């Protein structure tokens, strides 16, 4: 398989895995609180990567450990909580659509905080993408008349964290392997995730209840595949193809999320799909050579 074809293979796999994450969150939230789902997700990812982290801690430089912990917080822990809180009030499909703003935050965060050059066509793409986001908000408000749409702002902050994380890795951690980035970052989250899980009342659940088992299982799958495995693949793709191409995996994620949303009988309007299309046009314009 050629290097370019292999990059696209990783792209498709990541789109499906991350696109399926939103419906798994929704399943977990049927019984668990947002904090329990997010903490269970991080704990599962950390435990599954623990054997790799033992090797990783020996290989990485001591000066990089602090930054890897920050990467775990910005790229996973904080967004995981924000997405779960948001999905208590908005559909998983809409969450997947708003997640498509990630590449635009990669550009804007890079320009504002890392002094990356930004051309006029990239700025135009960012403006188009945010226009699509506003249409998504308008479409949702028009269909439900609910003020709960403000929970979408949690997702905006989560995508900002993703943009910041991608720029940090690309600027300061290029010399660290993809496996070591993921393993050390997630293992460092085991203790805080456990504290959040216990504080949120996880141990008070009936562990033999079928609904609880489904919710906990969905949250664990979210951590093992949607976080641990997907993060390794993402860091691999970012090192192979660069931060912009890797962040463009959000082209595929919304469509997978919409597919699962339709299967779960979530209401998706034409106006929402138009808003998603405008966001993706903005992402394309921002990344066009």
Protein Blocks (a to p, Z undefined) as FASTA:
>chain_A
ZZklmmmmmmmmmmmmmmmmmmmmmmmmmmmcfklmmmmmmmmmmmmmmmmmmmmmmmpc
fklmmmmmmmmmmmmmmmmmmmmmmmmmbcfklmmmmmmmmmmmmmmmmmmmnopacdfk
lmmmmmmmmmmmmmmmmmmmmmnopaklmmmmmmmmmmmmmmmmmmmmmmmmmmpcfklm
mmmmmmmmmmmmmmmmmmnommmpcfkbmklmmmmmmmmmmmmmmmmmmmmmmmmmmmmn
ojklmmmmmmmmmmmmmmmmmmnopacdfklmmmmmmmmmmmmmmmpZZ
